[in-house]
Amino acid sequence: MALFPTYNRFDLSVKTASGTIVEDVSGKKYIDFGTGIGVCNLGHRHPEVQKAIEEQLNKYWHVSNLYKNPIQEDVAKVITENSACDNVFFCNSGAEANEAAIKLARKVTGKDKIITFNQSFHGRTFATMAATGQEKVKTGFGPMLESFTYATFNDIESVKKAIDGKTAAIMLEVVQGEGGVIPANEDFIVDVQQLCKDQNILLIVDEIQTGIGRTGKKFGFEHYGLEPDIFTLAKGLGNGLPVGAMVAKKEYAADFGPGTHGSTFGGNPLAMAAAKAVLRVVFNDSFLQEIAIKADYLRSKLESEIKPLPTVKEIRQKGLMVGIECQENAGSYVPLLMEKGVLVLNAGQNVIRLLPPLTTTTEEMDQVISLIKETLEEVK
């Protein structure tokens, strides 16, 4: 093989995909409840997104960020008009967006300490790896970037103990995705925001996995009434095209002036065309209401069909983001479900993670829940 063995790949080679369905090279079809790790929120090859990409393909594919790119302004305007922040920096991934957030927070405050949380995940670059509260991500890479401190998620006292005069920001996910689909407690989030205001500390919210409709809101922080100083987006923003965004309040714009940061491919016109179409669909009130209805339906099915199983310890859910915590290692369930024609993910050792397309149907949810139940009952 010419590729680095970076991934533990399953024996699945995709031939084509459309909507919720993935077909492999042998013709076998799968219901995709992983969506490329929460990327294809509108399903594969959503017609509006595909049309927008094709139209842009016939205009231009890339120009330098030294020139104006009106479609970037269009996408940034939609994001800022639907949040409490005012300026957007476009890049290519969630890790890059979080890198930009970390750089901006340090530059704005003149301080270098950032508090993150155990079991968090923020990326695999050196800064975002250091920000991540999971030791397995860091093993073998030597000393980490300094000035990150890890508090305990949903424990405000641990956050208070971590704060000192060098603290620039607190960085968190409102639902820890890779950490096991762990939603933040509302009281905890409210207390963190108040603590930031009282201590003059910036609040950074990592919305890489929770943003763009995944939790039933435009952004996950809306569930908690948060107004972050900085937040980051990626995954669902491009529905499969690589794009990331760091979004911040206008008072920090001058700190990211010319020469302070950049990205050759950031805000690529094709990615922006996809993002513009995605936002047009997802940031529609009726579409968001449909997600809430689907989430309630899925919750009822999980409660009645999956929660009573002896192999299941707990079910955690925020919108269409689900973690089924098992009594034992859940890694074996993923290939078993794949054999039955369902693609799911794991999160941590014991959690089966479901990230279905926001466009999924109740019939597809019924089918997936039935197969998960069958699989969990088979494994003793």
N, C-alpha and C positions, 0 to 999 in steps of 0.2 A: 504493500500500500504506500502511496506517495503522501498521504495525509499524516499529520501528527496524531497519535492515539489519544487526543484530548478528551474525547467523549466515549462513554460506555454506550455504544449504539445498539439499538434493537435491530433485529433482522427484518427491517421494513424499508423497502425502497418505493417511494411515492411516484406514481405515474401521472396522476391528475387529482385535482381537488376542486370541489364546488360546494358552497354553502357549508353544511355541517359534515359533508361526506368526503372522505379521502379514499382513493383507490390506489392499490399498489400495482407493481408491474405484472403480477400474476392475475390481476383482475379482481382480487378480493377487496371488499369495501368495508370501511370502518366509520363509525360515528365518532367524530373528533370532539372530545370533551377536554382537550388540553390546549387547543387552538395555538399551537406553536409557543407554548408557555405564556398564555394570556396575551397574544399578539393579534390574532385575527378575530377581534371582538365582533366584527360584522360577518364572520364566516369567511370562507375562502372565495376569492374572486367576486366579491360583492359587486353587482352590476354598476352601481353609481361610482364606486371607487375605480373599477376597471376602466370605465368610460373616461373618467377624469385623467387617468394615467395615459391612456391611449391618445387623448387629445394633446396632452403635454408632450408626448413622444414626437408628435408631428410639428412641434414648435421649436423647442431647444431642450437639451438634456442637462447642460451645466454652463454656468458662467461664474466668474470669480466673485467672491463676496466683496471685492473692491468696487463692484458695480451695483446699482440698485436692482432689486428683484421684487417686483410688485406682489408676486404671489406670497412671498414671505410676510409682507405687511398684512395681506389679507388674513392669513392664518393667525398671525400674532394678534390681530385685532379681535378675532373671534375668541381666542383664549383669554385675553385681558378683559374684554367686555363681559365675560362670564365668570370672572374671579375678582378678588380684591387687589390683584397685582397689576402692574402697568407696562412692564417691559419684558421682552422675550429674547433669549439667545438660543439659536437653533444649532444642533449638533447631530450626531448619527446614532446615539444609543443612550440607554439609561445610565450606564457608567460615566459616559462623557457629560451628561447632564448633571450628575451628582458631583463630578470633578469641578464643573463650573460653579456649582452652588458652594462647595467647600472653599474654592478660591475667592469667590465674591465675599463670603462671610468673613474670611480672614482679612481681606483688604478693607472692607467697610469698617470693621471694628478695631483693626490694629492689634487684635488678639489672635491666639493660635489654637486654643483648646476648644474642641468640639465634643459634646456629649452625645453618644449614640447608645444603643441598647443590645444587651445579650440576645442572641438568636436573630438579630437583624441581618439583612442582606442589602448591600448598596452597590455591589459591583466587584470587578476583578482587576482593576488598575491598582497601582500602588496606594493611591489615596483612598479609593473606595474599598479596597481590600482591608486597609487599616480601619476604615469606618465600620466595617462589617463585624458584628459581634458573634462570629462563629470561627473557632480556632482552625477547623478543618480547611477553611479557605486559604489560610495563611501558611500552612505547614510547608516547610522546605524553601521558603523565599527569604529567609534571613530577617534582619531587623525591619520592623514596620515603620512607616511614617509616624513620627511622634505626635503627641498632643491629642490623641483620641482617648476618651475615657468612657467606660461602658457601665450604664446603669441597668437596673432590672425593670423590664417592661411591666407596666401597670403598677409600679411601686413608686409613688411620688417621693417618699422619704429617701430612697436611694438616689433620686435625681438631686434633691436638695444637698445631700452629702457630697455630690460630685462637683458642685458649682464652686468656683473660686474667682479671684480677680482676673484670671487669664481666660475665662470662658467666653468664647465668641458666639456660640450657637448650640442649640439642641436640635438634633436631627433624628427624625423618626418616621416610621410607616404607621398609618392608622390601622392597617392590618398587616401583620408580619406574614408575608406570603411564603417565602422559602423557609422561614422558621417554623412553619406548621399551620398556617392560616389561623393566626391568633389575633382577634380584633382587640383594639384598645378599649378599655373601660371608659365610659363617658366622663366620670368624675376625674379620672386620671388625666385625660386630655385637657379638660377645662383647667385643672390645676397646673399642668405644664404651661399652658398659654399664659395664665396669670403670673406664674413664676418668671417667665420670660419678660413680661412687661415690668414686673417689679424690679428685676435685676438688670434690666436693659440688655437683654440677651436676644439674639435673633432666633426665630423659630423656622426651621427648614422641614418641610414635609416631602418625603419621597413618595410620589404618586406613580412610580413607574408601573406597578402592577395594578394599583387600585383606581387609577384615573381612567377617563374616557368611558364612563358608563358601567364599568365592571361591577361596582357595588350598588348600582341603581341610581346613582347621582352622577353629575358631570365629573365631579372629583370626590374622592372618598372623604376628604376633610369636611365636606358639607354636612355629613351626618352629625358632626360634633360642633357645628357652628364656629369652626376655626377660621382665622384669617392669618395664614402664614406670611412671614416676611419674604420667604423664598419657597417655591415648590418646583418639583421636577416631574417631567413626563417622558414617556417613550412608548414601548410596546404597542398598545392599542391605538396610539396616535396615527400611525401609518398603515395599520391593518396588514402588515407584512412587508412594507417598504421601510428601510432603516431610517429612523428619525428619532431625535431626542430634543427636549426643550427644557431650558432653565428659565423660570418665570419669577420676577421679583418686583418689589415696589419701586416707584419712580425715584424715590430719594436716593437709591443706590445706583442709578444709571451712570452717574459721572465716574463711579469707581470702576466701571468696565468700559472705559474710553478706548480710543484707537491704540492698538499695540499691547493692550493688557491681556487679551485672550483672542482665540480665533479657531476656525475649523475650515479646512479646505472644502470639504464636501457638506458642511453643515448648512441646512436649509436648501438642499438640492431640489431643483424644480420638480422633479418627478415625485420625490417624497412629499413636497409641499402640495402638489396636486392631489395626492392620496389623502393627506391630512385634511385638506380643505373639504374634500368630499366626505370623509369620516365625520368631521365635526358638524357638517350640514345634516347628516342623518342622526347622529347620536344626541346632539344638543337640541333635540326637538322634544318638547314636553310630552307629547303623546308617545313617542318612542321610549322615553324614560319611564313613563307610567306602565308601559307594557313590560319593561324589565322588572319593575316592582311586582307586577302580577305574576310573572313567571317565577320570580324568586320565592314568593309566597307559596306557589304551587309546589315548587321543588322542595321547600322546607317541609311541607305537609307530607310529601312522599318519603322524604328522608326520615321524618319522625315516626311514620307508621311502618315503613318497610325495613329500614336499615338500623335505626337506633336500638330496637329490641334485641338484635342479634348478639349472642354472647361474645363474639369476636370484636365487637365495637365498644370502645370506651367512652367516646364523646364525639359529637358532631358540632362543628363551628361553621358559621355562615355569615357572610355579609353580601347581600345581593346575589349575584351569580358567581360567587367566590366561596368554595366549600372545602372544608377539611374534615375528612372522616378519620378520626384517630382510632387506631386499632390497639388491641391488647398486646400485639407483638409486631415484629418488623413487617411493614406493609410492602416492601420492595417486591416480594414474590407475586403480589396480586396484579401488578401492572402488566407483566407479560401474559398472565393468565387471562386477563380481560382483553388484551390485544388478540389473543387466540379466538376469543368470542366475538371480535369485531368492534371493540370499544377502545379508544385511546384516552388514557387518563395519565396523571402525573403522581409522583409522590413528593412530599415535603417533609424533610427530616426523615427519621427512620420509620416512624410508625403511622404516618399520615398519608392517606390517599387524597389527592387534591383534584378537585373538579373545577375547570375553568371553561365552561361551555360557551359557544358563541352566544352573543346577546340576541341573536336571531333564531335560536333554537326553538323547537315546538314542544308542546306538552307531550305529544306522541313520542318524540325522541327522548325526552326526559323519562317517560315511563319505561321505554325500552332499556335505557342505560341503567336505571335504578333496578330493574328486574335482573339484569345481568350481573350487576354488582352484588345483589343479594344472593343470587345463585352461586357466584364465585366465593363469597365469604362463607356460605353454608357448606361448600365442598371442602374447604381447607380446615382441617381439624388440628 
